[in-house]
Amino acid sequence: MAASNERIREVVEAYVSLIAGGTAAEIVDLFAEGATVEDPVGSAVRTTREEIAAFYGTLEGLQQETRLIDCRIAAGEAAFLFEVRTITDGGTFTLAPIDVMTFDDEGRITTMRAFWSDTDMSVG
Amino acid sequence: MAASNERIREVVEAYVSLIAGGTAAEIVDLFAEGATVEDPVGSAVRTTREEIAAFYGTLEGLQQETRLIDCRIAAGEAAFLFEVRTITDGGTFTLAPIDVMTFDDEGRITTMRAFWSDTDMSVG
């Protein structure tokens, strides 16, 4: 049976929160074995836990704030708009991707695809 | 070569606009031959032009307003949040789905999947 909408919502909220304040290991724990990450859509798909951990590891040193703007869930899949603000000495970089995720029956992420491009990034 | 981001943006804007004010035939014209429509995600996938036309035909009699809220485009695919307000004697029904679309090289829609559920509908 597909994970409930409530369970998927919890995982999406945990994911967005961990992007700002979590470790790569905590983020990877949200993913199922064999999960894949395509961020952004069109880039090389990360297919191993090591690749996924390395990808999220690049966020660990950054000062980031995130918020979930809108989330739609249907039939064990989610699409959600969220904002990531990265605060640096050179300014604040803001990006609001739309991520699409599928989940296994326990609500672990099985695929993640992030829709955004360079032109969606703003600096303030 | 994949359709440009500008071309895809135009098609998304046309789609959202036609949901409010277009005919089923005008909407179907945005789709490639062999296109599929899954609305909402998890429902039966419409695979023929007749099925797709019948689906959008149900909107023709309604008084609707739409607006594109946010759109992200990457590698010939789009994910976008838009709002549909349906005005009836019984009130105004508002739904803001996130749609995910793929496109052929000319920017015709090849697949459409709409993320929303009944709980995302509000009545005012």
gemmi code that builds the backbone of each chain (N, CA, C; Angstrom):
import gemmi

chains = {
    "A": [
        ("MET", (0.852, -1.195, 0.000), (0.000, 0.000, 0.000), (0.885, 1.243, 0.000)),
        ("ALA", (0.537, 2.201, -0.815), (1.340, 3.431, -0.892), (1.328, 4.142, 0.460)),
        ("ALA", (2.410, 4.840, 0.749), (2.477, 5.646, 1.968), (1.343, 6.663, 1.959)),
        ("SER", (0.853, 7.003, 3.149), (-0.261, 7.958, 3.236), (0.210, 9.358, 2.874)),
        ("ASN", (-0.746, 10.203, 2.506), (-0.420, 11.599, 2.220), (0.223, 12.265, 3.445)),
        ("GLU", (-0.259, 11.911, 4.637), (0.283, 12.516, 5.853), (1.755, 12.130, 6.033)),
        ("ARG", (2.048, 10.852, 5.813), (3.430, 10.390, 5.961), (4.334, 11.085, 4.925)),
        ("ILE", (3.845, 11.195, 3.691), (4.654, 11.832, 2.647), (4.879, 13.298, 2.984)),
        ("ARG", (3.852, 13.952, 3.477), (3.996, 15.354, 3.875), (5.074, 15.512, 4.958)),
        ("GLU", (5.070, 14.598, 5.945), (6.090, 14.635, 7.004), (7.500, 14.516, 6.425)),
        ("VAL", (7.658, 13.603, 5.468), (8.992, 13.384, 4.893), (9.425, 14.603, 4.082)),
        ("VAL", (8.499, 15.192, 3.341), (8.825, 16.405, 2.574), (9.239, 17.529, 3.521)),
        ("GLU", (8.487, 17.682, 4.619), (8.833, 18.739, 5.583), (10.189, 18.471, 6.227)),
        ("ALA", (10.461, 17.208, 6.545), (11.761, 16.860, 7.126), (12.880, 17.149, 6.120)),
        ("TYR", (12.652, 16.801, 4.867), (13.657, 17.031, 3.823), (13.985, 18.516, 3.704)),
        ("VAL", (12.957, 19.348, 3.607), (13.173, 20.794, 3.446), (13.888, 21.356, 4.673)),
        ("SER", (13.511, 20.892, 5.847), (14.155, 21.351, 7.076), (15.619, 20.919, 7.128)),
        ("LEU", (15.896, 19.683, 6.736), (17.271, 19.168, 6.798), (18.184, 19.814, 5.764)),
        ("ILE", (17.618, 20.291, 4.641), (18.448, 21.011, 3.656), (19.103, 22.209, 4.347)),
        ("ALA", (18.356, 22.840, 5.252), (18.912, 24.004, 5.952), (19.818, 23.595, 7.100)),
        ("GLY", (19.369, 22.648, 7.929), (20.079, 22.442, 9.177), (20.581, 21.035, 9.422)),
        ("GLY", (20.448, 20.149, 8.449), (20.810, 18.755, 8.700), (22.163, 18.373, 8.116)),
        ("THR", (22.595, 17.171, 8.463), (23.809, 16.621, 7.865), (23.435, 15.807, 6.622)),
        ("ALA", (24.433, 15.530, 5.805), (24.194, 14.683, 4.630), (23.651, 13.324, 5.068)),
        ("ALA", (24.176, 12.796, 6.172), (23.737, 11.467, 6.636), (22.258, 11.489, 7.019)),
        ("GLU", (21.824, 12.578, 7.654), (20.412, 12.677, 8.030), (19.526, 12.753, 6.791)),
        ("ILE", (19.982, 13.482, 5.772), (19.193, 13.580, 4.542), (19.147, 12.235, 3.832)),
        ("VAL", (20.285, 11.565, 3.732), (20.339, 10.272, 3.041), (19.438, 9.258, 3.738)),
        ("ASP", (19.276, 9.382, 5.052), (18.398, 8.468, 5.792), (16.940, 8.562, 5.332)),
        ("LEU", (16.554, 9.655, 4.684), (15.180, 9.779, 4.178), (14.973, 8.964, 2.900)),
        ("PHE", (16.089, 8.525, 2.278), (16.001, 7.839, 0.993), (16.001, 6.322, 1.163)),
        ("ALA", (15.267, 5.650, 0.272), (15.256, 4.181, 0.226), (16.556, 3.677, -0.395)),
        ("GLU", (16.875, 2.404, -0.143), (17.962, 1.760, -0.877), (17.640, 1.800, -2.369)),
        ("GLY", (18.635, 2.118, -3.188), (18.419, 2.139, -4.630), (17.798, 3.419, -5.145)),
        ("ALA", (17.653, 4.411, -4.262), (17.035, 5.679, -4.674), (17.930, 6.427, -5.660)),
        ("THR", (17.307, 7.325, -6.417), (18.054, 8.142, -7.383), (17.718, 9.616, -7.184)),
        ("VAL", (18.706, 10.452, -7.516), (18.574, 11.904, -7.364), (19.013, 12.568, -8.669)),
        ("GLU", (18.118, 13.387, -9.242), (18.428, 14.125, -10.484), (18.198, 15.604, -10.191)),
        ("ASP", (19.288, 16.344, -9.939), (19.178, 17.733, -9.466), (20.286, 18.548, -10.097)),
        ("PRO", (19.971, 19.430, -11.070), (18.634, 19.653, -11.628), (18.262, 18.595, -12.670)),
        ("VAL", (16.970, 18.567, -13.031), (16.500, 17.702, -14.116), (17.386, 17.930, -15.342)),
        ("GLY", (17.853, 16.841, -15.941), (18.744, 16.928, -17.098), (20.193, 16.675, -16.744)),
        ("SER", (20.535, 16.760, -15.466), (21.917, 16.479, -15.054), (22.072, 14.982, -14.819)),
        ("ALA", (23.334, 14.544, -14.588), (23.604, 13.121, -14.366), (22.839, 12.639, -13.134)),
        ("VAL", (22.191, 11.496, -13.259), (21.401, 10.952, -12.159), (22.342, 10.266, -11.165)),
        ("ARG", (22.236, 10.654, -9.905), (23.020, 10.013, -8.839), (22.293, 8.747, -8.402)),
        ("THR", (23.002, 7.621, -8.414), (22.326, 6.329, -8.241), (22.814, 5.539, -7.037)),
        ("THR", (23.875, 5.987, -6.372), (24.367, 5.236, -5.205), (24.252, 6.104, -3.953)),
        ("ARG", (24.236, 5.459, -2.785), (24.170, 6.217, -1.529), (25.386, 7.131, -1.384)),
        ("GLU", (26.540, 6.672, -1.891), (27.749, 7.478, -1.784), (27.597, 8.749, -2.623)),
        ("GLU", (27.075, 8.602, -3.841), (26.890, 9.784, -4.694), (25.870, 10.749, -4.083)),
        ("ILE", (24.808, 10.192, -3.533), (23.761, 11.033, -2.942), (24.298, 11.738, -1.697)),
        ("ALA", (25.054, 11.011, -0.879), (25.649, 11.616, 0.318), (26.631, 12.722, -0.075)),
        ("ALA", (27.428, 12.491, -1.117), (28.393, 13.505, -1.551), (27.667, 14.752, -2.049)),
        ("PHE", (26.556, 14.538, -2.756), (25.768, 15.671, -3.268), (25.256, 16.531, -2.119)),
        ("TYR", (24.628, 15.916, -1.120), (24.090, 16.704, 0.000), (25.204, 17.196, 0.926)),
        ("GLY", (26.342, 16.513, 0.899), (27.481, 16.956, 1.698), (27.976, 18.336, 1.300)),
        ("THR", (27.771, 18.702, 0.049), (28.221, 20.035, -0.401), (27.431, 21.144, 0.283)),
        ("LEU", (26.264, 20.820, 0.852), (25.442, 21.830, 1.520), (25.872, 22.046, 2.972)),
        ("GLU", (26.620, 21.088, 3.532), (26.840, 21.090, 4.983), (27.542, 22.346, 5.493)),
        ("GLY", (28.474, 22.871, 4.715), (29.214, 24.031, 5.192), (28.499, 25.361, 5.002)),
        ("LEU", (27.347, 25.325, 4.356), (26.688, 26.580, 3.976), (25.705, 27.033, 5.045)),
        ("GLN", (25.513, 28.359, 5.125), (24.464, 28.906, 5.995), (23.210, 29.051, 5.157)),
        ("GLN", (22.213, 28.217, 5.437), (21.022, 28.193, 4.588), (19.747, 28.268, 5.411)),
        ("GLU", (18.753, 28.894, 4.816), (17.406, 28.913, 5.385), (16.480, 28.344, 4.317)),
        ("THR", (15.506, 27.551, 4.735), (14.574, 26.962, 3.768), (13.152, 27.108, 4.280)),
        ("ARG", (12.211, 27.114, 3.340), (10.804, 27.047, 3.744), (10.022, 26.349, 2.639)),
        ("LEU", (9.078, 25.542, 3.067), (8.187, 24.860, 2.131), (7.076, 25.826, 1.752)),
        ("ILE", (6.919, 26.100, 0.467), (5.916, 27.076, 0.026), (4.601, 26.372, -0.311)),
        ("ASP", (4.664, 25.317, -1.079), (3.445, 24.611, -1.491), (3.798, 23.165, -1.799)),
        ("CYS", (2.920, 22.265, -1.412), (3.181, 20.838, -1.603), (1.909, 20.149, -2.066)),
        ("ARG", (2.004, 19.380, -3.141), (0.853, 18.610, -3.621), (1.233, 17.138, -3.623)),
        ("ILE", (0.341, 16.313, -3.109), (0.605, 14.882, -2.950), (-0.508, 14.097, -3.620)),
        ("ALA", (-0.133, 13.085, -4.388), (-1.132, 12.241, -5.052), (-0.541, 10.861, -5.281)),
        ("ALA", (-1.270, 9.836, -4.848), (-0.930, 8.450, -5.186), (0.522, 8.094, -4.871)),
        ("GLY", (0.982, 8.509, -3.701), (2.333, 8.120, -3.298), (3.440, 8.917, -3.947)),
        ("GLU", (3.099, 10.039, -4.572), (4.105, 10.923, -5.162), (3.856, 12.340, -4.660)),
        ("ALA", (4.900, 13.163, -4.701), (4.756, 14.549, -4.253), (5.450, 15.485, -5.230)),
        ("ALA", (4.883, 16.669, -5.392), (5.537, 17.780, -6.090), (5.440, 18.966, -5.152)),
        ("PHE", (6.554, 19.649, -4.938), (6.521, 20.758, -3.975), (7.481, 21.857, -4.363)),
        ("LEU", (7.025, 23.077, -4.070), (7.802, 24.297, -4.298), (8.386, 24.710, -2.960)),
        ("PHE", (9.689, 24.885, -2.913), (10.298, 25.358, -1.666), (11.403, 26.347, -1.990)),
        ("GLU", (11.763, 27.134, -0.988), (12.761, 28.178, -1.188), (13.995, 27.868, -0.359)),
        ("VAL", (15.141, 28.059, -0.975), (16.423, 27.907, -0.288), (17.151, 29.238, -0.368)),
        ("ARG", (17.481, 29.817, 0.781), (18.272, 31.044, 0.824), (19.653, 30.695, 1.377)),
        ("THR", (20.668, 30.984, 0.593), (22.045, 30.698, 1.011), (22.737, 32.024, 1.303)),
        ("ILE", (23.138, 32.176, 2.566), (23.685, 33.450, 3.033), (25.215, 33.370, 3.010)),
        ("THR", (25.825, 34.245, 2.218), (27.290, 34.256, 2.102), (27.785, 35.685, 2.309)),
        ("ASP", (29.092, 35.835, 2.431), (29.677, 37.174, 2.544), (29.366, 37.987, 1.282)),
        ("GLY", (29.190, 37.312, 0.171), (28.963, 38.011, -1.096), (27.498, 38.321, -1.369)),
        ("GLY", (26.605, 37.986, -0.428), (25.182, 38.250, -0.633), (24.357, 37.009, -0.343)),
        ("THR", (23.050, 37.143, -0.501), (22.131, 36.036, -0.252), (21.597, 35.525, -1.589)),
        ("PHE", (21.811, 34.254, -1.846), (21.365, 33.626, -3.081), (20.048, 32.898, -2.796)),
        ("THR", (19.023, 33.205, -3.562), (17.708, 32.602, -3.337), (17.305, 31.777, -4.551)),
        ("LEU", (16.881, 30.555, -4.279), (16.426, 29.652, -5.337), (15.183, 28.935, -4.818)),
        ("ALA", (14.162, 28.853, -5.645), (12.934, 28.144, -5.241), (12.640, 27.055, -6.273)),
        ("PRO", (13.201, 25.870, -6.081), (12.953, 24.774, -7.036), (11.568, 24.157, -6.834)),
        ("ILE", (11.108, 23.435, -7.841), (9.996, 22.497, -7.666), (10.586, 21.097, -7.727)),
        ("ASP", (10.495, 20.368, -6.621), (10.992, 18.995, -6.574), (9.836, 18.025, -6.774)),
        ("VAL", (10.106, 16.941, -7.478), (9.137, 15.855, -7.636), (9.752, 14.600, -7.033)),
        ("MET", (9.022, 13.950, -6.128), (9.537, 12.763, -5.443), (8.540, 11.616, -5.526)),
        ("THR", (9.077, 10.410, -5.640), (8.280, 9.208, -5.425), (8.761, 8.559, -4.121)),
        ("PHE", (7.903, 7.717, -3.553), (8.162, 7.152, -2.228), (7.815, 5.666, -2.221)),
        ("ASP", (8.487, 4.918, -1.358), (8.081, 3.519, -1.172), (6.961, 3.458, -0.128)),
        ("ASP", (6.527, 2.246, 0.187), (5.346, 2.095, 1.044), (5.578, 2.617, 2.463)),
        ("GLU", (6.848, 2.718, 2.868), (7.159, 3.250, 4.205), (7.401, 4.764, 4.161)),
        ("GLY", (7.297, 5.353, 2.993), (7.499, 6.798, 2.899), (8.953, 7.193, 2.703)),
        ("ARG", (9.804, 6.230, 2.380), (11.183, 6.594, 2.022), (11.212, 7.062, 0.572)),
        ("ILE", (12.054, 8.056, 0.311), (12.140, 8.636, -1.034), (12.811, 7.628, -1.974)),
        ("THR", (12.163, 7.353, -3.105), (12.762, 6.435, -4.086), (13.349, 7.185, -5.282)),
        ("THR", (12.736, 8.300, -5.677), (13.332, 9.151, -6.711), (13.091, 10.607, -6.346)),
        ("MET", (14.072, 11.432, -6.668), (13.949, 12.886, -6.492), (14.429, 13.539, -7.776)),
        ("ARG", (13.599, 14.436, -8.318), (13.972, 15.201, -9.511), (13.670, 16.667, -9.217)),
        ("ALA", (14.668, 17.532, -9.366), (14.536, 18.940, -9.005), (14.487, 19.804, -10.267)),
        ("PHE", (13.387, 20.540, -10.394), (13.192, 21.426, -11.552), (13.657, 22.838, -11.199)),
        ("TRP", (14.711, 23.298, -11.837), (15.195, 24.681, -11.714), (16.288, 24.870, -12.748)),
        ("SER", (16.598, 26.137, -13.028), (17.741, 26.438, -13.882), (18.436, 27.675, -13.336)),
        ("ASP", (19.595, 27.964, -13.867), (20.402, 29.087, -13.369), (19.606, 30.390, -13.348)),
        ("THR", (18.715, 30.563, -14.308), (17.987, 31.831, -14.400), (16.960, 31.979, -13.275)),
        ("ASP", (16.708, 30.898, -12.530), (15.770, 30.985, -11.403), (16.457, 31.459, -10.119)),
        ("MET", (17.775, 31.610, -10.157), (18.535, 32.035, -8.962), (18.566, 33.554, -8.913)),
        ("SER", (18.293, 34.120, -7.746), (18.418, 35.568, -7.588), (19.408, 35.875, -6.464)),
        ("VAL", (20.055, 37.032, -6.559), (21.056, 37.443, -5.571), (20.610, 38.760, -4.971)),
        ("GLY", (20.608, 38.828, -3.641), (20.173, 40.075, -3.012), (21.052, 40.439, -1.836)),
    ],
    "B": [
        ("MET", (17.058, 18.480, -30.911), (17.386, 19.379, -29.802), (16.118, 19.698, -29.025)),
        ("ALA", (16.232, 19.686, -27.714), (15.067, 19.969, -26.866), (14.552, 21.380, -27.135)),
        ("ALA", (13.260, 21.567, -26.985), (12.667, 22.900, -27.104), (13.324, 23.842, -26.093)),
        ("SER", (13.436, 25.110, -26.469), (14.077, 26.095, -25.580), (13.204, 26.359, -24.357)),
        ("ASN", (13.832, 26.861, -23.309), (13.073, 27.243, -22.115), (12.019, 28.293, -22.457)),
        ("GLU", (12.369, 29.215, -23.384), (11.428, 30.281, -23.755), (10.198, 29.675, -24.437)),
        ("ARG", (10.432, 28.722, -25.329), (9.322, 28.082, -26.031), (8.435, 27.308, -25.044)),
        ("ILE", (9.059, 26.590, -24.139), (8.287, 25.825, -23.160), (7.474, 26.764, -22.267)),
        ("ARG", (8.076, 27.862, -21.876), (7.354, 28.849, -21.051), (6.114, 29.370, -21.798)),
        ("GLU", (6.271, 29.649, -23.093), (5.134, 30.117, -23.899), (4.000, 29.090, -23.902)),
        ("VAL", (4.365, 27.823, -24.046), (3.341, 26.770, -24.119), (2.647, 26.618, -22.767)),
        ("VAL", (3.416, 26.696, -21.681), (2.821, 26.610, -20.345), (1.854, 27.777, -20.141)),
        ("GLU", (2.270, 28.982, -20.536), (1.389, 30.143, -20.374), (0.132, 29.998, -21.225)),
        ("ALA", (0.286, 29.483, -22.447), (-0.882, 29.265, -23.308), (-1.813, 28.232, -22.683)),
        ("TYR", (-1.236, 27.168, -22.148), (-2.042, 26.117, -21.522), (-2.878, 26.677, -20.374)),
        ("VAL", (-2.232, 27.407, -19.470), (-2.926, 27.948, -18.304), (-4.023, 28.919, -18.748)),
        ("SER", (-3.717, 29.727, -19.741), (-4.697, 30.677, -20.255), (-5.894, 29.951, -20.893)),
        ("LEU", (-5.609, 28.912, -21.669), (-6.683, 28.191, -22.364), (-7.555, 27.392, -21.395)),
        ("ILE", (-7.002, 26.975, -20.255), (-7.833, 26.287, -19.257), (-9.014, 27.192, -18.874)),
        ("ALA", (-8.737, 28.493, -18.783), (-9.798, 29.434, -18.412), (-10.687, 29.770, -19.594)),
        ("GLY", (-10.068, 30.083, -20.739), (-10.866, 30.681, -21.801), (-10.868, 29.957, -23.126)),
        ("GLY", (-10.245, 28.801, -23.200), (-10.108, 28.139, -24.494), (-11.089, 27.001, -24.683)),
        ("THR", (-11.109, 26.480, -25.893), (-11.906, 25.294, -26.178), (-11.039, 24.056, -25.992)),
        ("ALA", (-11.683, 22.910, -25.893), (-10.937, 21.650, -25.794), (-10.029, 21.478, -27.004)),
        ("ALA", (-10.518, 21.868, -28.192), (-9.712, 21.701, -29.415), (-8.439, 22.554, -29.345)),
        ("GLU", (-8.567, 23.774, -28.814), (-7.381, 24.631, -28.699), (-6.371, 24.040, -27.721)),
        ("ILE", (-6.863, 23.453, -26.640), (-5.953, 22.845, -25.664), (-5.281, 21.616, -26.270)),
        ("VAL", (-6.060, 20.777, -26.930), (-5.504, 19.553, -27.519), (-4.439, 19.897, -28.555)),
        ("ASP", (-4.583, 21.045, -29.230), (-3.583, 21.458, -30.211), (-2.207, 21.683, -29.598)),
        ("LEU", (-2.142, 21.893, -28.294), (-0.839, 22.073, -27.636), (-0.114, 20.740, -27.448)),
        ("PHE", (-0.842, 19.629, -27.616), (-0.276, 18.307, -27.349), (0.256, 17.649, -28.621)),
        ("ALA", (1.339, 16.888, -28.467), (1.900, 16.094, -29.562), (1.023, 14.873, -29.824)),
        ("GLU", (1.155, 14.302, -31.004), (0.537, 13.002, -31.268), (1.091, 11.985, -30.273)),
        ("GLY", (0.218, 11.155, -29.713), (0.675, 10.126, -28.784), (0.864, 10.625, -27.362)),
        ("ALA", (0.472, 11.862, -27.110), (0.642, 12.424, -25.772), (-0.260, 11.720, -24.766)),
        ("THR", (0.123, 11.833, -23.482), (-0.671, 11.243, -22.412), (-0.955, 12.280, -21.327)),
        ("VAL", (-2.107, 12.101, -20.675), (-2.553, 13.011, -19.615), (-2.950, 12.189, -18.391)),
        ("GLU", (-2.335, 12.489, -17.247), (-2.657, 11.808, -15.980), (-3.036, 12.892, -14.975)),
        ("ASP", (-4.348, 13.070, -14.755), (-4.840, 14.188, -13.952), (-6.032, 13.716, -13.139)),
        ("PRO", (-5.891, 13.535, -11.813), (-4.654, 13.718, -11.051), (-3.724, 12.516, -11.172)),
        ("VAL", (-2.474, 12.685, -10.725), (-1.529, 11.574, -10.645), (-2.184, 10.422, -9.889)),
        ("GLY", (-2.100, 9.234, -10.454), (-2.713, 8.051, -9.848), (-4.009, 7.648, -10.522)),
        ("SER", (-4.608, 8.555, -11.309), (-5.832, 8.214, -12.035), (-5.472, 7.559, -13.370)),
        ("ALA", (-6.484, 7.055, -14.073), (-6.252, 6.395, -15.353), (-5.612, 7.375, -16.337)),
        ("VAL", (-4.586, 6.926, -17.024), (-3.865, 7.785, -17.966), (-4.650, 7.851, -19.278)),
        ("ARG", (-4.933, 9.068, -19.724), (-5.618, 9.264, -21.006), (-4.576, 9.216, -22.116)),
        ("THR", (-4.798, 8.362, -23.108), (-3.738, 8.085, -24.079), (-4.120, 8.419, -25.522)),
        ("THR", (-5.381, 8.773, -25.762), (-5.772, 9.101, -27.143), (-6.220, 10.559, -27.210)),
        ("ARG", (-6.185, 11.119, -28.432), (-6.643, 12.507, -28.587), (-8.110, 12.639, -28.199)),
        ("GLU", (-8.892, 11.593, -28.463), (-10.316, 11.644, -28.117), (-10.491, 11.725, -26.596)),
        ("GLU", (-9.733, 10.900, -25.881), (-9.839, 10.921, -24.413), (-9.380, 12.269, -23.857)),
        ("ILE", (-8.304, 12.796, -24.426), (-7.771, 14.072, -23.930), (-8.757, 15.198, -24.244)),
        ("ALA", (-9.329, 15.175, -25.439), (-10.319, 16.201, -25.804), (-11.541, 16.101, -24.900)),
        ("ALA", (-11.986, 14.888, -24.595), (-13.156, 14.717, -23.723), (-12.857, 15.252, -22.330)),
        ("PHE", (-11.642, 15.008, -21.854), (-11.244, 15.481, -20.524), (-11.313, 17.007, -20.463)),
        ("TYR", (-10.692, 17.683, -21.430), (-10.705, 19.150, -21.396), (-12.070, 19.700, -21.793)),
        ("GLY", (-12.849, 18.909, -22.514), (-14.196, 19.334, -22.870), (-15.078, 19.568, -21.654)),
        ("THR", (-14.789, 18.869, -20.558), (-15.608, 19.040, -19.350), (-15.433, 20.434, -18.755)),
        ("LEU", (-14.356, 21.138, -19.145), (-14.110, 22.480, -18.608), (-14.848, 23.553, -19.398)),
        ("GLU", (-15.291, 23.210, -20.622), (-15.757, 24.251, -21.542), (-16.957, 25.031, -21.015)),
        ("GLY", (-17.844, 24.371, -20.305), (-19.037, 25.063, -19.840), (-18.840, 25.869, -18.569)),
        ("LEU", (-17.666, 25.769, -17.971), (-17.447, 26.377, -16.660), (-16.920, 27.802, -16.776)),
        ("GLN", (-17.259, 28.613, -15.767), (-16.674, 29.953, -15.682), (-15.414, 29.849, -14.828)),
        ("GLN", (-14.262, 29.998, -15.456), (-13.012, 29.775, -14.735), (-12.039, 30.919, -14.942)),
        ("GLU", (-11.252, 31.152, -13.912), (-10.130, 32.086, -14.000), (-8.878, 31.319, -13.616)),
        ("THR", (-7.788, 31.581, -14.309), (-6.532, 30.875, -13.999), (-5.387, 31.877, -13.929)),
        ("ARG", (-4.363, 31.500, -13.173), (-3.129, 32.285, -13.215), (-1.952, 31.368, -12.934)),
        ("LEU", (-0.871, 31.624, -13.644), (0.370, 30.882, -13.436), (1.091, 31.508, -12.256)),
        ("ILE", (1.386, 30.714, -11.223), (2.023, 31.249, -10.014), (3.535, 31.111, -10.107)),
        ("ASP", (4.013, 29.938, -10.455), (5.456, 29.708, -10.533), (5.716, 28.593, -11.528)),
        ("CYS", (6.785, 28.736, -12.303), (7.098, 27.756, -13.340), (8.602, 27.504, -13.351)),
        ("ARG", (9.011, 26.254, -13.317), (10.423, 25.890, -13.389), (10.629, 24.990, -14.604)),
        ("ILE", (11.643, 25.292, -15.384), (11.897, 24.574, -16.627), (13.331, 24.070, -16.623)),
        ("ALA", (13.503, 22.806, -17.002), (14.851, 22.232, -17.067), (14.861, 21.118, -18.097)),
        ("ALA", (15.816, 21.194, -19.015), (16.085, 20.086, -19.944), (14.832, 19.606, -20.683)),
        ("GLY", (14.040, 20.545, -21.160), (12.881, 20.170, -21.961), (11.701, 19.663, -21.164)),
        ("GLU", (11.701, 19.908, -19.851), (10.576, 19.533, -19.006), (10.181, 20.743, -18.169)),
        ("ALA", (8.949, 20.757, -17.695), (8.482, 21.874, -16.877), (7.689, 21.355, -15.687)),
        ("ALA", (7.801, 22.059, -14.570), (6.936, 21.844, -13.403), (6.401, 23.215, -13.039)),
        ("PHE", (5.092, 23.317, -12.859), (4.541, 24.645, -12.584), (3.332, 24.567, -11.664)),
        ("LEU", (3.250, 25.594, -10.825), (2.135, 25.773, -9.891), (1.203, 26.805, -10.490)),
        ("PHE", (-0.073, 26.453, -10.629), (-1.031, 27.434, -11.132), (-2.340, 27.281, -10.382)),
        ("GLU", (-3.133, 28.335, -10.457), (-4.390, 28.363, -9.715), (-5.563, 28.379, -10.682)),
        ("VAL", (-6.558, 27.578, -10.377), (-7.806, 27.551, -11.149), (-8.944, 27.913, -10.210)),
        ("ARG", (-9.664, 28.981, -10.528), (-10.840, 29.353, -9.751), (-12.069, 29.088, -10.613)),
        ("THR", (-12.967, 28.272, -10.087), (-14.181, 27.927, -10.812), (-15.359, 28.594, -10.105)),
        ("ILE", (-16.014, 29.485, -10.826), (-17.076, 30.308, -10.235), (-18.425, 29.677, -10.570)),
        ("THR", (-19.158, 29.304, -9.522), (-20.468, 28.684, -9.719), (-21.483, 29.398, -8.829)),
        ("ASP", (-22.750, 29.081, -9.036), (-23.796, 29.651, -8.174), (-23.588, 29.226, -6.720)),
        ("GLY", (-22.958, 28.064, -6.530), (-22.767, 27.543, -5.187), (-21.508, 28.033, -4.504)),
        ("GLY", (-20.750, 28.903, -5.171), (-19.514, 29.401, -4.577), (-18.356, 29.298, -5.554)),
        ("THR", (-17.197, 29.733, -5.115), (-15.995, 29.686, -5.944), (-15.068, 28.593, -5.424)),
        ("PHE", (-14.752, 27.667, -6.294), (-13.881, 26.552, -5.951), (-12.473, 26.876, -6.445)),
        ("THR", (-11.499, 26.820, -5.539), (-10.128, 27.168, -5.904), (-9.226, 25.954, -5.726)),
        ("LEU", (-8.441, 25.686, -6.760), (-7.497, 24.576, -6.732), (-6.202, 25.056, -7.367)),
        ("ALA", (-5.072, 24.762, -6.741), (-3.772, 25.147, -7.312), (-2.914, 23.892, -7.461)),
        ("PRO", (-3.016, 23.222, -8.595), (-2.225, 22.008, -8.811), (-0.770, 22.357, -9.158)),
        ("ILE", (0.097, 21.375, -9.018), (1.421, 21.438, -9.643), (1.402, 20.440, -10.794)),
        ("ASP", (1.568, 20.952, -12.013), (1.605, 20.096, -13.188), (3.055, 19.863, -13.619)),
        ("VAL", (3.332, 18.663, -14.073), (4.648, 18.338, -14.633), (4.428, 17.920, -16.078)),
        ("MET", (5.165, 18.548, -16.998), (5.006, 18.281, -18.423), (6.356, 17.991, -19.076)),
        ("THR", (6.328, 17.073, -20.036), (7.454, 16.916, -20.951), (7.013, 17.399, -22.328)),
        ("PHE", (7.995, 17.718, -23.175), (7.723, 18.353, -24.465), (8.586, 17.710, -25.549)),
        ("ASP", (8.096, 17.746, -26.776), (8.941, 17.319, -27.885), (9.793, 18.510, -28.355)),
        ("ASP", (10.581, 18.276, -29.389), (11.547, 19.300, -29.806), (10.872, 20.572, -30.308)),
        ("GLU", (9.604, 20.470, -30.721), (8.879, 21.661, -31.174), (8.099, 22.331, -30.039)),
        ("GLY", (8.197, 21.768, -28.840), (7.501, 22.369, -27.706), (6.072, 21.891, -27.565)),
        ("ARG", (5.701, 20.823, -28.269), (4.378, 20.230, -28.032), (4.442, 19.343, -26.794)),
        ("ILE", (3.362, 19.352, -26.028), (3.327, 18.582, -24.781), (3.266, 17.089, -25.115)),
        ("THR", (4.166, 16.299, -24.521), (4.148, 14.850, -24.742), (3.559, 14.095, -23.549)),
        ("THR", (3.781, 14.605, -22.333), (3.116, 14.026, -21.159), (2.737, 15.148, -20.203)),
        ("MET", (1.591, 14.962, -19.557), (1.155, 15.897, -18.518), (0.718, 15.065, -17.329)),
        ("ARG", (1.236, 15.417, -16.147), (0.834, 14.764, -14.896), (0.509, 15.864, -13.896)),
        ("ALA", (-0.690, 15.828, -13.326), (-1.154, 16.892, -12.427), (-1.180, 16.377, -10.993)),
        ("PHE", (-0.439, 17.060, -10.125), (-0.368, 16.701, -8.705), (-1.375, 17.530, -7.922)),
        ("TRP", (-2.394, 16.888, -7.380), (-3.348, 17.520, -6.479), (-4.234, 16.416, -5.905)),
        ("SER", (-4.911, 16.747, -4.828), (-5.908, 15.815, -4.278), (-7.105, 16.619, -3.787)),
        ("ASP", (-8.165, 15.925, -3.451), (-9.400, 16.603, -3.040), (-9.164, 17.589, -1.902)),
        ("THR", (-8.228, 17.262, -1.010), (-8.012, 18.112, 0.154), (-7.346, 19.437, -0.223)),
        ("ASP", (-6.851, 19.555, -1.455), (-6.244, 20.817, -1.904), (-7.283, 21.800, -2.443)),
        ("MET", (-8.531, 21.360, -2.540), (-9.608, 22.214, -3.071), (-10.209, 23.026, -1.934)),
        ("SER", (-10.386, 24.332, -2.168), (-11.060, 25.162, -1.161), (-12.277, 25.820, -1.789)),
        ("VAL", (-13.268, 26.104, -0.964), (-14.515, 26.706, -1.423), (-14.701, 28.026, -0.690)),
        ("GLY", (-14.984, 29.091, -1.431), (-15.151, 30.396, -0.780), (-16.307, 31.161, -1.385)),
    ],
}
model = gemmi.Model(1)
for chain_id, residues in chains.items():
    chain = gemmi.Chain(chain_id)
    for i, (resn, *xyz) in enumerate(residues, 1):
        res = gemmi.Residue()
        res.name, res.seqid = resn, gemmi.SeqId(i, " ")
        for name, pos in zip(("N", "CA", "C"), xyz):
            atom = gemmi.Atom()
            atom.name, atom.element = name, gemmi.Element(name[0])
            atom.pos, atom.b_iso = gemmi.Position(*pos), 0.0
            res.add_atom(atom)
        chain.add_residue(res)
    model.add_chain(chain)
structure = gemmi.Structure()
structure.add_model(model)
structure.setup_entities()
